């Protein structure tokens, strides 16, 4: 299956798939799912799709959250 929806744009915010974020952080998709469920990583649901906003990726990469490490 193609990952055509790995990056969606909405006004003011780019959204990434769990697979794309897992690749950026060199971890599993399951780890990203656990971080979302624990509330450590903000995500939005669009129908059945779960997407992580660009601002969350930047926040974690900048090291601004002690609970989540990249």
Wavefront OBJ file of the C-alpha trace (Angstrom):
o trace
v 0.000 0.000 0.000
v 1.271 3.440 -0.903
v 1.889 6.001 1.835
v 0.282 8.789 -0.234
v -1.086 10.454 2.887
v 2.212 10.537 4.793
v 2.296 14.317 4.493
v -0.929 16.302 4.381
v -1.130 20.063 4.385
v -3.804 21.998 6.173
v -3.776 25.747 6.640
v -0.785 26.601 8.789
v 0.296 23.064 9.678
v 1.840 20.085 7.918
v 0.857 16.646 9.209
v 2.970 13.494 9.224
v 2.059 9.826 9.434
v 3.153 7.697 12.370
v 5.400 5.799 9.958
v 7.144 8.992 8.829
v 7.662 10.213 12.419
v 8.952 6.785 13.465
v 11.490 6.933 10.634
v 12.569 10.445 11.684
v 13.089 9.310 15.287
v 14.525 5.910 14.335
v 11.951 4.016 16.384
v 8.972 1.769 15.704
v 5.491 2.841 14.684
v 4.297 1.098 17.858
v 6.511 3.374 19.969
v 4.967 6.431 18.318
v 1.517 4.966 19.001
v 2.382 4.455 22.671
v 3.658 8.044 22.961
v 0.411 9.317 21.441
v -1.725 7.157 23.750
v 0.278 8.283 26.814
v -0.273 11.914 25.853
v 3.438 12.573 25.300
v 2.934 13.222 21.586
v 0.007 15.249 20.249
v -1.791 13.784 17.247
v -4.959 14.437 15.274
v -7.349 11.907 13.845
v -8.734 12.444 10.354
v -11.247 9.690 9.796
v -9.202 6.537 10.383
v -5.882 8.296 9.804
v -3.717 9.411 12.713
v -1.402 12.312 11.953
v 1.241 14.155 13.969
v 1.509 17.924 13.446
v 4.804 19.386 12.278
v 4.956 21.521 15.438
v 5.091 18.343 17.563
v 7.979 16.950 15.521
v 9.863 20.251 15.879
v 9.120 20.396 19.634
v 10.578 16.949 20.203
v 13.582 17.471 17.933
v 14.317 20.745 19.739
v 14.382 18.845 23.030
v 11.608 20.883 24.627
v 9.895 17.908 26.243
v 11.720 15.875 28.899
v 9.217 12.986 28.559
v 9.961 12.369 24.879
v 13.394 11.962 23.402
v 14.253 11.715 19.747
l 1 2 3 4 5 6 7 8 9 10 11 12 13 14 15 16 17 18 19 20 21 22 23 24 25 26 27 28 29 30 31 32 33 34 35 36 37 38 39 40 41 42 43 44 45 46 47 48 49 50 51 52 53 54 55 56 57 58 59 60 61 62 63 64 65 66 67 68 69 70
